[in-house]
Amino acid sequence: MAHWLQTLQNAVIDGDKSEVESLVNTALSQKQPADEILYAGLIAAMKEVGERFERGDFYVPEG
């Protein structure tokens, strides 16, 4: 996996909204495919968040 994708996933998992926004904008400006950003970065990270939540290893705050 590309380093930038792992960094993006980590930012999503950590809930770092400003870092996610910055990484997505950087990836787009570097002509990374939007579908790769979405599926391999954002959705993959949210899947991990969901799995951790289901196991009780992760808390997702409201709001």
C-alpha positions in Angstrom: 0.0 0.0 0.0 1.2 3.5 -0.8 2.5 5.5 2.1 0.0 8.3 1.5 -2.9 5.9 1.6 -1.8 4.5 5.0 -1.4 8.0 6.3 -4.9 8.9 5.1 -6.3 5.8 6.7 -4.6 6.5 10.0 -5.9 10.1 10.0 -9.5 8.8 9.4 -9.1 6.2 12.2 -7.7 8.9 14.5 -10.6 11.2 13.7 -8.3 14.0 12.5 -10.6 15.9 10.2 -8.2 18.6 9.2 -5.5 16.1 8.4 -7.9 14.0 6.3 -9.0 17.1 4.4 -5.4 18.1 3.8 -4.3 14.7 2.7 -7.3 14.3 0.3 -6.6 17.8 -1.2 -2.9 16.9 -1.6 -3.7 13.6 -3.2 -6.1 15.2 -5.7 -3.6 17.9 -6.6 -1.1 15.2 -7.3 -3.6 13.6 -9.7 -4.3 10.5 -7.5 -7.4 8.8 -8.8 -10.5 9.9 -6.8 -11.8 6.4 -6.7 -8.5 5.2 -5.1 -8.7 8.0 -2.5 -12.3 7.1 -1.7 -12.2 3.3 -1.7 -8.6 2.4 -0.7 -8.3 5.4 1.7 -11.5 6.7 3.2 -13.9 3.7 2.9 -11.2 1.2 3.9 -10.5 3.2 7.1 -14.2 3.5 8.0 -14.5 -0.3 7.6 -11.7 -0.6 10.1 -13.4 1.8 12.5 -16.6 -0.2 12.2 -14.9 -3.5 12.9 -13.1 -2.0 16.0 -16.4 -0.6 17.1 -18.2 -3.9 16.8 -15.5 -5.6 18.8 -15.8 -3.0 21.5 -12.2 -1.8 20.9 -13.3 1.6 19.7 -15.7 4.3 20.7 -17.3 6.5 18.1 -18.4 9.8 19.7 -21.6 11.5 18.6 -21.5 14.9 17.0 
